[in-house]
């Protein structure tokens, strides 16, 4: 789904397994983040039904612009598969019809609330450039601090 080479020369990939069911639009539930540095491959995160929750790209060591680029690659693939109007509808539903719970947004599946995702949605025109997510300044600060915290896989 996505690949960038970070400023430190490390290659990052996001891989999503194929799901042939029409309602899934080819997007499988299994996702993997892969890091390649000096020909050494590591998998810092993969989705598991009862395992680790998805970290922010910034928690894995990417800068905010690099993390935003990775988020944009995922979103662009969704636009390619579902169409821009459907992605816009789903994006706005996420941000305007449901209120995040900071504890879960920091460590949970609500990755859409990490700063790189919000910025990517704005850059792609799916959220207004001046949009402020529907949470208090304290909740926003907690989410941003959580997204900067170094990711440590669950054991």
N, C-alpha and C positions, 0 to 999 in steps of 0.2 A: 504493500500500500504506500510505503514511503521510504525514501533514502536521502540522506544528506551526508556531506563530509563537513564535520565541524572545523572551526578555525584551528584546533589543535591537531588536525589531520586524522582524527578518529572517524570511521564510517559508522553511521547509525542506520538501522533498518527497522521498519515496522512491518511485520508480516501478519496477514490475516488468512486463516484457512478458508477454503471454498466451501460454501453450503449450497447445494443445488436446488433447495426448495424455493419456489417462486416468491413466497412471502419474505424470505430473507435477502432477496436480490443478490444472491451469490456471496453475501458476507457471512462468514462463519462466526461462531461465538469464540473460537480459540484465537487469541492474538498473542504475538510474541514480539518483544523488543530485543534486537540483536546489536551488539557492539563489536566492531572489528578494529583492533589496534595492533600494528606491526604483525600482521598475519595471525593474530590470536583472536579467536572468536569466543565471546562470552554472551550469555543470555541473562541480562540483569532483571528481566521480568517476563512472565508469561501468565496468561489468564488461566485460572483453574476454577472450577465451580465453587470450591470452598477454600481457596488459597488466598494469596496476596491480592490486594486491591490495586488497581492501576495507579502508578505514581505519576506525578507531573514530570514532563521531560526535563524541567529545570532541576528536579530532585536527582536526576541521573547524571547531571553535570553539564547539560547544554545551557548556553546563554539564552536569555529571553528571546532575542531575534531567531536563534537557531531552533529553539523549542516552538516558536510561533510557526516557523517554516514547516516543521514536522506536522503540527496540527493542521496547517493549511493543506498539506498533501492528502491527509485523511479526508478532510472536508471536500476537497476537489474530487476525490474518488467517489464520495457519496453523491455529489452533484452529477457526475458522469453517469452513475447508476440510476439514481432516483429522479433526477431533474432538479433544477434550481428552485422551482416553486415549492416542491415537496420538502426539500431541505430547509428552505426559508420557513415554511410552516412548522416543521418539527423544531427548528432552532428557536423560533419565537415562543412556541409552546413551552419549551424547556425553561426559558428565561422569564417569561411573563405569567405562566399559569401554575408554576410550582415554586415553592420557596425552599432554598437549600437549608440544610442543617449543617452548620460549620464543621462539627466534629466529623460528620460523614463526608462532607465536601473535601476535607483535608486528606482523609485516608480512604475514601470510599469510591464508589463507581460514579460519583458525580464529577468526573474529570472535566466536564464542560465548564465548570466554575473556576478552573485554574486560569491564571492570567494569560498564559499562551493561547488557550482556546478562545477566550473572550476577544483577545487581540486579533486572532486569525479570523473569527467570524466578522469582526468589524472591517478588516482589510478586504475580505471577500464580499462585503456589502450585504451580509445576512443580518447584521445588527447595525443600527445607526452608529456613526463614528463617535457621537457624544453620549452613547448609551451607558448608563450606570446600572449594573445588575441589582436586582431587588433585594438587597440586604443592607443592614446597617453598616456604618463605617467600622465598627468593632468586628463585625462578622467578616467584612472584607479584609481587614488587617489580619485576622486569624487565618483566613484562607491563603492570603499571599505569603504569610510567614510559613505556613505549612508547605506551600509549594516550593519554598526555598530550602526547606530542611532536607538534609541528605537522606536519600532513600536507603532503607535497610530491609532486605527481604525477610518475610516471616519465616520462622523455623517450624 
